[in-house]
Amino acid sequence: MISALLNLLFCAGIAWACLCRLNLIKPHYPLRVILRYAILMTVALTYGVAPLLFKEWPSAVGTTFSGGVFVSMVLSLRHWGGVFGHFQPRTRKEDRHGF
């Protein structure tokens, strides 16, 4: 039960990070980048609520993997402008011109 709750929290964090990154994607980004985060968000949500939908409980290895993915997304926040990067003033030249 605790493993399922921990897994749900990790998966919700992954899905939230994917949603934030999808929000930051500009129109000229490749489709593969958009699909990468859309698929990861969908899979994370599905795996997080799997005990409710499919009666499949996450294993310790699965929860550890979810935690690792969540930690890697948190560690890469600085590449995406931080948690609230899209609310900060634009500093790069291409952002000032809307490209």
Helices and strands as residue ranges (DSSP letters): H 2-24, H 31-48, H 50-53, H 60-75, G 77-80, G 85-87, H 93-96
